[in-house]
């Protein structure tokens, strides 16, 4: 998989000639990696 080779969605997008947002969407859609979850506004990062 391209993500394991390039380690970041921007480099994957460049290699595949697609938008970075598309890479992120596909990773989430096919659950290729666990999502870190979204923090709500004002929520602390621990």
Protein Blocks (a to p, Z undefined) as FASTA:
>chain_A
ZZlmnopaklmmmmnopafklmmmmmmmnomaccebjadehiacZZ
